[in-house]
């Protein structure tokens, strides 16, 4: 079940008090990804509170993501008459485990992506990709300490990219979905063994 945090504030525009709603839905896949999702929400709360935004931030397991519910025209704020003041953002935190495999929590999401792509390529009406497109941010996390070839990570020339093959695969599939998804920011990849908190902190500056 979604763990929802709601905060309320007001912002004046042209002497008229205006309520600005921003909704962020964080989905994690894997135990390390869950920890990072909690850290992310805490950082977002602090950052957005300083900017006096009205927030609805939720955290859920990616295995609970249902395409029909989250992408349909009837979901969330897209039905609001004033869409300019309503923003919905999906944040996917995907963990890569041993042997470059995805966390089990991501398997159902991948199957749904494959189903979408198959129907899109067959030109069926499974989804209308031009309607109600969703913005997303992709965060990958891996652990260089558990991969087979650990020695390459002893050099500063190597990066978190080497232990994030899973999230790279997922985003390639999302790219094949056409206009149904819109990437808000470039993907960030974290190595849980190497200063992931500092890297996440720098990524968030000025973005949310």
Residue pairs with C-beta under 8 A, 6 or more apart in sequence:
1 60
2 25
2 58
2 59
2 60
3 58
3 59
3 60
4 56
4 57
4 58
5 41
5 45
5 55
5 56
5 57
5 58
6 55
6 56
7 45
7 48
7 49
7 53
7 54
7 55
8 54
9 49
9 52
9 53
9 54
10 17
10 18
10 19
10 52
11 17
11 18
11 19
11 20
11 52
12 18
18 85
19 54
19 85
20 53
20 54
20 85
21 54
21 56
21 77
21 80
21 85
21 86
21 87
22 48
22 53
22 54
22 55
22 56
22 87
22 89
23 55
23 56
23 57
23 76
23 77
23 86
23 87
23 88
23 89
24 44
24 55
24 56
24 57
24 58
24 89
24 91
24 208
25 58
25 60
25 70
25 88
25 89
25 90
25 91
26 37
26 40
26 41
26 57
26 58
26 59
26 60
26 91
26 93
27 37
27 59
27 60
27 61
27 62
27 64
27 65
27 90
27 91
27 92
27 93
27 109
28 34
28 36
28 37
28 59
28 60
28 61
28 62
28 93
28 95
28 105
29 61
29 62
29 63
29 92
29 93
29 94
29 95
29 102
29 103
29 105
29 106
29 109
30 94
30 95
30 97
30 103
30 105
30 106
30 141
31 95
31 103
32 95
32 141
32 143
32 192
33 93
33 94
33 95
33 103
33 105
33 139
33 141
34 61
36 93
36 139
36 141
36 190
36 196
36 200
37 59
37 91
37 93
38 59
39 197
39 200
40 91
40 93
40 139
40 200
40 204
41 57
41 59
43 200
43 201
43 204
44 55
44 57
44 204
44 208
45 55
45 57
47 204
47 208
48 55
48 208
49 55
61 105
62 92
62 94
62 105
62 106
62 108
62 109
63 104
63 105
63 106
63 107
63 108
63 109
65 108
65 109
65 112
67 112
67 116
67 127
69 75
70 76
70 90
70 134
71 127
71 132
71 134
71 180
72 132
73 79
73 131
73 132
76 88
77 83
77 86
77 87
77 88
78 86
78 88
78 132
80 86
87 135
88 134
88 135
89 135
89 136
89 137
89 184
90 134
90 135
90 136
90 137
91 136
91 137
91 139
92 109
92 136
92 137
92 138
92 139
92 170
93 139
93 140
93 141
94 102
94 103
94 106
94 138
94 139
94 140
94 141
94 166
94 167
94 170
95 102
95 103
95 105
95 106
95 140
95 141
95 142
95 166
96 102
96 103
96 140
96 141
96 142
96 163
96 164
96 165
96 166
96 167
97 103
97 142
97 146
97 166
98 146
98 147
98 148
99 148
100 147
100 165
100 166
101 166
102 110
102 166
102 169
102 170
103 166
106 166
106 170
109 170
110 170
110 173
113 170
113 173
113 174
113 176
113 177
114 173
115 126
116 126
116 127
116 177
116 180
117 173
117 176
117 177
119 126
119 127
120 126
120 127
120 129
120 176
120 177
120 178
127 180
129 177
129 178
129 179
129 180
130 179
133 179
133 180
133 181
133 182
134 180
134 181
134 182
135 181
135 182
135 183
135 184
136 174
136 181
136 182
136 183
136 184
137 183
137 184
137 185
137 187
138 167
138 170
138 171
138 174
138 183
138 187
138 188
139 167
139 187
139 188
139 189
139 190
139 200
140 160
140 164
140 166
140 167
140 168
140 187
140 188
140 189
140 190
141 164
141 167
141 189
141 190
141 191
141 192
141 196
142 160
142 162
142 163
142 164
142 165
142 166
142 189
142 190
142 191
142 192
143 163
143 191
143 192
143 193
144 150
144 153
144 160
144 162
144 163
144 191
144 193
144 194
145 192
145 193
147 153
147 162
147 163
152 158
152 162
153 162
153 163
153 191
153 193
153 194
159 189
159 191
160 189
160 190
160 191
160 194
160 196
160 199
161 168
161 189
163 191
164 189
164 190
164 191
167 187
167 189
168 189
171 187
174 181
174 183
185 203
185 207
188 199
188 200
188 203
190 196
190 199
190 200
